[in-house]
Amino acid sequence: MTQRTNRPHVLMMSEITADGKLTLRKGASSKILMKYMAHETELLLHTTRAEYDAIMVGANTIRIDNSFLTVRYVQGKSPLRVIPCSMADIPLDANVLGTDAPTAIAVCEAAPKEKIEAIKAKGASVIVAGKTHVELPLLMQILKEQFGVNKLMIEGGPTLNFHMLHDQLVDEIRLIHLPFIVGGSDTPSLVGGMHINTEDEMIRLSLKKFYLCGSNLVSEFDVLYSEV
């Protein structure tokens, strides 16, 4: 696809089970499944983080997983952590508000001022991107122009993944396949959001690479969007 110049290049990276699930059940931490990744795959994940300027997950992922989103298993600089959280209600004891890496919390204009000030007091930057909710295209533009983010990776849950794809903001997808089936009609999968009505609405991918990383299959795709 043609790279947009007013936003970062975006990689979506995620571990998924053989049936496309991210967790054991709704509300469960993805860390439960991630501990079954091969060590080589953990190194791949952290090497990828070190190669990117910023990493983004949704606020709900932070509430459930309380991730650090830092580079730990390889040498390299931890990326800027970006958390869209429209109403600035991220837990103030969240690990991403620690001082081990820079963090930017994206909020909307309607976010309570006292919550914004509490986030700033923790040392994080606050980005206002939208009136009633965080507008992801605007956030991408701000990250590019004001924070110098040229490459961003997302390790999001189904809601963030859906909105990023729906807004045509993802360039590549890298999947770490875990050899498990967990089932569950409401178990979070890679992409949530609204149902599509026709095959014309499907987001098409082009497989460009697949390989074993330790004992895990990794597949890499380019995202194809119809030119309007």
ROGU-47940 format. One line per 8 residues: number of its first residue (from 1); their letters; for each residue x, z, y of N, C-alpha, C. Coordinates in pm, whole numbers. Example, Ala and Ser with C-alpha at 12.3 -4.5 7.8 and 13.67 -1.06 7.14 Angstrom:
1	as	1319,780,-569,1230,780,-450,1320,780,-330 ~ 1285,708,-225,1367,714,-106,1290,787,3 $
END
This chain:
1	mtqrtnrp	84,0,-119,0,0,0,88,0,125 ~ 30,-36,236,102,-37,362,116,104,416 ~ 239,144,448,262,279,498,210,294,640 ~ 131,397,663,84,426,799,200,487,877 ~ 218,443,1002,333,490,1080,302,616,1159 ~ 173,653,1171,138,771,1251,116,894,1166 ~ 163,891,1044,151,1008,956,268,1009,858 ~ 292,1123,793,398,1127,693,364,1045,570 $
9	hvlmmsei	466,1009,495,447,958,359,407,1076,272 ~ 302,1061,192,244,1175,121,249,1153,-30 ~ 304,1251,-99,306,1257,-245,214,1369,-291 ~ 122,1338,-380,42,1441,-447,109,1470,-581 ~ 145,1596,-604,210,1632,-729,134,1747,-792 ~ 108,1735,-921,27,1838,-988,55,1839,-1136 ~ 38,1957,-1195,33,1966,-1340,-113,1957,-1382 ~ -141,1885,-1491,-277,1875,-1542,-274,1883,-1695 $
17	tadgkltl	-382,1934,-1752,-394,1935,-1898,-432,1796,-1947 ~ -437,1780,-2079,-473,1651,-2136,-614,1608,-2097 ~ -700,1705,-2064,-835,1670,-2017,-848,1681,-1866 ~ -735,1677,-1797,-736,1664,-1652,-766,1789,-1573 ~ -753,1906,-1636,-785,2032,-1569,-660,2094,-1506 ~ -684,2174,-1401,-575,2239,-1329,-557,2385,-1369 ~ -660,2446,-1422,-657,2588,-1455,-734,2611,-1585 ~ -734,2736,-1631,-810,2770,-1752,-960,2772,-1727 $
25	rkgasski	-999,2811,-1607,-1140,2823,-1573,-1151,2834,-1421 ~ -1270,2822,-1370,-1292,2835,-1226,-1248,2972,-1178 ~ -1166,2975,-1071,-1119,3099,-1015,-991,3152,-1075 ~ -942,3087,-1181,-818,3130,-1246,-697,3067,-1177 ~ -586,3137,-1178,-465,3087,-1115,-404,2974,-1197 ~ -355,2873,-1126,-285,2763,-1195,-152,2809,-1253 ~ -103,2924,-1209,24,2976,-1260,16,3005,-1410 ~ -104,3030,-1460,-121,3058,-1603,-77,2939,-1685 $
33	lmkymahe	-117,2819,-1642,-78,2698,-1713,64,2654,-1678 ~ 105,2678,-1555,238,2632,-1512,350,2699,-1590 ~ 325,2818,-1642,431,2887,-1717,462,2817,-1849 ~ 375,2721,-1888,400,2645,-2010,475,2514,-1983 ~ 508,2488,-1856,588,2370,-1827,729,2388,-1881 ~ 789,2279,-1925,928,2283,-1969,1017,2319,-1851 ~ 1130,2382,-1880,1221,2421,-1773,1268,2299,-1693 ~ 1290,2187,-1762,1330,2065,-1693,1224,2020,-1592 $
41	telllhtt	1098,2045,-1626,989,2006,-1536,981,2100,-1417 ~ 1009,2228,-1439,1019,2321,-1326,1128,2276,-1229 ~ 1240,2232,-1284,1349,2183,-1198,1305,2059,-1122 ~ 1230,1970,-1186,1178,1851,-1118,1088,1890,-1002 ~ 1000,1987,-1024,909,2031,-920,985,2086,-800 ~ 1083,2171,-826,1157,2233,-716,1254,2135,-650 ~ 1307,2041,-728,1390,1936,-668,1306,1851,-574 ~ 1183,1822,-615,1094,1743,-529,1062,1818,-401 $
49	raeydaim	1035,1948,-412,1010,2027,-291,1127,2019,-194 ~ 1249,2026,-249,1368,2024,-165,1387,1889,-97 ~ 1327,1784,-151,1343,1649,-95,1241,1621,15 ~ 1144,1708,32,1035,1682,128,1045,1774,249 ~ 992,1725,361,996,1802,486,891,1912,487 ~ 780,1890,418,670,1987,421,596,1984,288 ~ 531,2096,258,449,2108,139,315,2168,181 ~ 206,2116,127,73,2162,170,-14,2196,51 $
57	vgantiri	-84,2309,61,-190,2346,-32,-306,2399,50 ~ -424,2404,-11,-539,2456,59,-543,2607,63 ~ -623,2660,153,-632,2806,168,-686,2872,43 ~ -776,2805,-29,-832,2867,-150,-726,2880,-258 ~ -635,2782,-265,-524,2792,-360,-437,2913,-327 ~ -416,2938,-198,-338,3055,-158,-411,3183,-198 ~ -541,3186,-180,-618,3306,-215,-610,3334,-365 ~ -612,3230,-447,-613,3248,-592,-472,3266,-647 $
65	dnsfltvr	-378,3178,-606,-244,3177,-664,-144,3262,-588 ~ -168,3279,-456,-73,3349,-369,70,3296,-388 ~ 82,3164,-382,210,3097,-408,309,3123,-295 ~ 439,3108,-328,545,3115,-228,574,2976,-169 ~ 563,2872,-252,588,2733,-210,728,2714,-155 ~ 825,2778,-218,964,2766,-175,1046,2697,-284 ~ 1168,2660,-248,1264,2603,-342,1343,2719,-402 ~ 1336,2735,-535,1399,2851,-596,1493,2817,-711 $
73	yvqgkspl	1462,2714,-788,1539,2689,-909,1653,2589,-890 ~ 1661,2529,-772,1768,2433,-743,1821,2463,-603 ~ 1936,2405,-572,1990,2417,-437,1908,2328,-343 ~ 1880,2377,-224,1806,2296,-129,1726,2382,-33 ~ 1684,2321,74,1609,2390,179,1461,2389,146 ~ 1396,2503,163,1252,2510,143,1181,2433,253 ~ 1079,2356,218,1006,2278,318,915,2365,404 ~ 869,2308,514,765,2372,595,639,2385,511 $
81	rvipcsma	582,2504,507,459,2527,432,340,2507,526 ~ 249,2418,487,134,2384,570,7,2423,494 ~ -77,2507,557,-199,2553,492,-319,2524,582 ~ -403,2426,549,-527,2408,625,-621,2525,596 ~ -665,2590,702,-752,2708,689,-839,2712,814 ~ -948,2639,812,-1025,2609,933,-1055,2731,1019 ~ -1100,2840,956,-1142,2957,1032,-1033,3064,1039 ~ -910,3030,1004,-794,3120,1016,-812,3248,936 $
89	dipldanv	-886,3238,824,-914,3358,745,-822,3370,622 ~ -701,3321,634,-604,3336,528,-565,3484,516 ~ -550,3537,396,-509,3678,383,-376,3703,452 ~ -368,3807,531,-246,3833,609,-132,3884,522 ~ -162,3921,396,-55,3960,305,-13,3845,213 ~ -57,3724,244,-22,3607,162,129,3584,164 ~ 183,3544,51,327,3521,42,377,3412,137 ~ 291,3315,167,334,3207,257,352,3255,401 $
97	lgtdapta	306,3374,431,327,3430,564,454,3516,569 ~ 532,3508,462,661,3576,462,764,3500,542 ~ 883,3554,550,988,3496,634,1088,3412,556 ~ 1058,3385,428,1154,3311,346,1151,3161,370 ~ 1053,3111,445,1043,2970,483,945,2959,599 ~ 956,2855,681,862,2839,793,723,2801,743 ~ 621,2843,815,483,2818,776,402,2777,898 ~ 312,2680,877,217,2640,980,77,2649,921 $
105	iavceaap	-11,2722,987,-151,2734,946,-233,2644,1036 ~ -306,2550,976,-390,2458,1053,-531,2515,1062 ~ -582,2525,1184,-715,2582,1208,-795,2486,1295 ~ -921,2520,1316,-1004,2441,1407,-1029,2521,1535 ~ -1086,2456,1634,-1110,2519,1764,-1206,2637,1753 ~ -1291,2637,1651,-1390,2745,1636,-1333,2869,1570 ~ -1208,2865,1527,-1148,2981,1460,-1141,3101,1554 ~ -1171,3221,1505,-1166,3341,1590,-1026,3363,1647 $
113	kekieaik	-1020,3389,1776,-891,3404,1844,-811,3522,1788 ~ -879,3628,1747,-806,3744,1696,-738,3712,1563 ~ -801,3627,1483,-739,3588,1358,-618,3498,1381 ~ -628,3411,1480,-515,3325,1515,-398,3410,1563 ~ -426,3508,1647,-319,3594,1698,-255,3675,1585 ~ -336,3717,1488,-281,3793,1375,-187,3706,1291 ~ -221,3579,1276,-134,3486,1203,-4,3466,1280 ~ -14,3446,1410,106,3427,1491,196,3551,1486 $
121	akgasviv	134,3668,1479,211,3791,1473,292,3802,1344 ~ 251,3728,1241,325,3726,1115,442,3627,1120 ~ 452,3554,1231,563,3461,1248,532,3316,1215 ~ 408,3287,1180,370,3150,1146,326,3073,1270 ~ 344,2942,1265,290,2855,1369,142,2830,1341 ~ 66,2803,1445,-75,2769,1430,-99,2632,1491 ~ -158,2543,1414,-191,2408,1459,-342,2397,1471 ~ -391,2361,1588,-534,2337,1606,-560,2188,1586 $
129	agkthvel	-637,2156,1483,-659,2016,1446,-806,1994,1412 ~ -890,1984,1514,-1032,1961,1491,-1119,2066,1558 ~ -1244,2032,1582,-1335,2122,1653,-1401,2225,1561 ~ -1465,2179,1452,-1539,2270,1365,-1474,2287,1228 ~ -1379,2201,1196,-1303,2211,1071,-1171,2137,1090 ~ -1077,2162,1002,-949,2093,1010,-970,1946,974 ~ -934,1859,1065,-942,1715,1042,-806,1669,990 ~ -802,1633,863,-674,1604,799,-599,1486,860 $
137	pllmqilk	-664,1377,899,-588,1270,964,-520,1317,1093 ~ -589,1400,1171,-530,1455,1293,-415,1548,1259 ~ -433,1631,1156,-326,1721,1114,-202,1643,1073 ~ -221,1535,998,-107,1453,956,-33,1395,1077 ~ -109,1353,1177,-49,1296,1297,32,1403,1372 ~ -23,1524,1382,47,1633,1451,175,1669,1376 ~ 167,1677,1244,285,1710,1165,395,1607,1186 ~ 356,1481,1194,453,1373,1213,514,1379,1353 $
145	eqfgvnkl	430,1391,1455,476,1377,1593,535,1504,1651 ~ 483,1621,1612,527,1745,1673,621,1827,1585 ~ 613,1807,1455,697,1885,1363,801,1799,1292 ~ 802,1670,1319,902,1582,1259,890,1568,1108 ~ 768,1581,1056,747,1570,912,730,1422,876 ~ 827,1368,806,821,1229,762,776,1216,618 ~ 800,1321,538,762,1321,397,693,1453,365 ~ 570,1444,315,493,1564,284,444,1554,140 $
153	mieggptl	455,1665,66,398,1670,-68,283,1770,-69 ~ 182,1741,-149,71,1834,-163,64,1880,-308 ~ 47,2009,-325,25,2069,-457,-112,2135,-456 ~ -210,2061,-408,-339,2119,-378,-432,2133,-497 ~ -542,2198,-470,-652,2208,-566,-744,2089,-549 ~ -855,2087,-623,-944,1971,-623,-1006,1937,-489 ~ -1031,2037,-404,-1096,2009,-276,-999,1940,-180 ~ -880,1996,-163,-781,1932,-76,-744,1794,-129 $
161	nfhmlhdq	-724,1783,-260,-689,1653,-318,-796,1548,-288 ~ -923,1588,-302,-1032,1495,-273,-1028,1448,-129 ~ -1019,1542,-36,-1025,1504,105,-905,1420,147 ~ -788,1451,93,-670,1370,126,-685,1228,74 ~ -738,1213,-46,-760,1079,-101,-875,1008,-29 ~ -981,1082,-1,-1097,1023,67,-1059,970,205 ~ -969,1041,272,-923,998,404,-806,900,397 ~ -773,856,277,-668,757,253,-533,803,309 $
169	lvdeirli	-499,926,276,-376,987,327,-270,1008,220 ~ -296,965,97,-201,985,-13,-140,851,-51 ~ -8,848,-62,63,726,-99,101,722,-245 ~ 139,837,-301,186,842,-439,126,964,-509 ~ 113,953,-641,69,1066,-722,169,1082,-837 ~ 215,1206,-858,304,1237,-970,239,1348,-1052 ~ 213,1320,-1179,141,1414,-1265,232,1465,-1376 ~ 229,1594,-1396,299,1659,-1506,193,1692,-1611 $
177	hlpfivgg	202,1627,-1727,99,1640,-1829,134,1755,-1923 ~ 39,1849,-1936,55,1962,-2026,-26,1937,-2152 ~ 31,1961,-2270,-36,1926,-2396,-139,2029,-2440 ~ -239,2047,-2356,-347,2140,-2387,-480,2078,-2348 ~ -586,2124,-2410,-723,2095,-2370,-791,2228,-2344 ~ -851,2243,-2227,-915,2371,-2193,-1066,2359,-2180 ~ -1117,2239,-2148,-1262,2221,-2139,-1324,2294,-2022 ~ -1456,2306,-2025,-1529,2375,-1920,-1585,2278,-1818 $
185	sdtpslvg	-1718,2273,-1808,-1780,2177,-1715,-1750,2209,-1570 ~ -1721,2336,-1538,-1691,2372,-1399,-1544,2409,-1381 ~ -1460,2381,-1481,-1317,2408,-1467,-1257,2307,-1368 ~ -1182,2353,-1268,-1129,2260,-1167,-1043,2151,-1229 ~ -1068,2029,-1185,-988,1914,-1228,-905,1866,-1109 ~ -829,1761,-1129,-735,1715,-1027,-804,1685,-895 ~ -920,1623,-901,-991,1585,-778,-1136,1629,-790 ~ -1184,1701,-688,-1323,1742,-685,-1402,1655,-589 $
193	gmhinted	-1483,1717,-505,-1556,1641,-404,-1685,1583,-454 ~ -1731,1482,-382,-1860,1420,-411,-1849,1321,-526 ~ -1960,1302,-597,-1965,1199,-700,-1967,1062,-633 ~ -1909,962,-702,-1918,826,-652,-2040,759,-713 ~ -2086,654,-648,-2207,586,-693,-2179,458,-769 ~ -2071,390,-735,-2040,263,-800,-1891,256,-828 ~ -1854,162,-914,-1712,143,-945,-1634,94,-824 ~ -1703,38,-725,-1633,-8,-604,-1573,109,-526 $
201	emirlslk	-1625,230,-549,-1577,347,-477,-1460,415,-547 ~ -1425,369,-666,-1313,429,-737,-1184,406,-659 ~ -1097,507,-658,-965,493,-597,-871,440,-703 ~ -815,326,-677,-733,259,-777,-587,297,-765 ~ -522,307,-881,-382,345,-888,-303,236,-958 ~ -176,231,-927,-85,140,-995,25,222,-1060 ~ 28,224,-1193,130,299,-1266,266,234,-1241 ~ 360,315,-1194,492,258,-1166,601,317,-1254 $
209	kfylcgsn	574,432,-1316,680,497,-1393,619,604,-1483 ~ 675,619,-1604,639,733,-1688,759,768,-1773 ~ 777,897,-1798,896,942,-1868,875,1084,-1919 ~ 958,1124,-2016,959,1261,-2063,1055,1343,-1977 ~ 1008,1457,-1934,1092,1552,-1861,1091,1679,-1945 ~ 1199,1701,-2019,1192,1806,-2121,1088,1765,-2223 ~ 990,1850,-2246,883,1820,-2341,755,1772,-2273 ~ 759,1754,-2140,640,1713,-2065,645,1566,-2028 $
217	lvsefdvl	534,1497,-2049,519,1362,-1997,493,1369,-1848 ~ 562,1286,-1771,539,1275,-1627,499,1130,-1598 ~ 392,1112,-1523,349,978,-1484,346,969,-1332 ~ 384,853,-1280,391,832,-1136,311,707,-1099 ~ 232,718,-995,143,611,-952,156,586,-802 ~ 137,462,-761,109,430,-622,-42,430,-605 ~ -90,474,-489,-233,474,-460,-266,345,-386 ~ -369,277,-433,-409,150,-374,-540,167,-300 $
225	ysev	-540,137,-175,-663,142,-95,-701,0,-55 ~ -829,-27,-54,-876,-158,-8,-851,-169,142 ~ -798,-283,182,-776,-305,325,-910,-336,390 ~ -937,-263,498,-1064,-281,568,-1046,-378,683 $
END
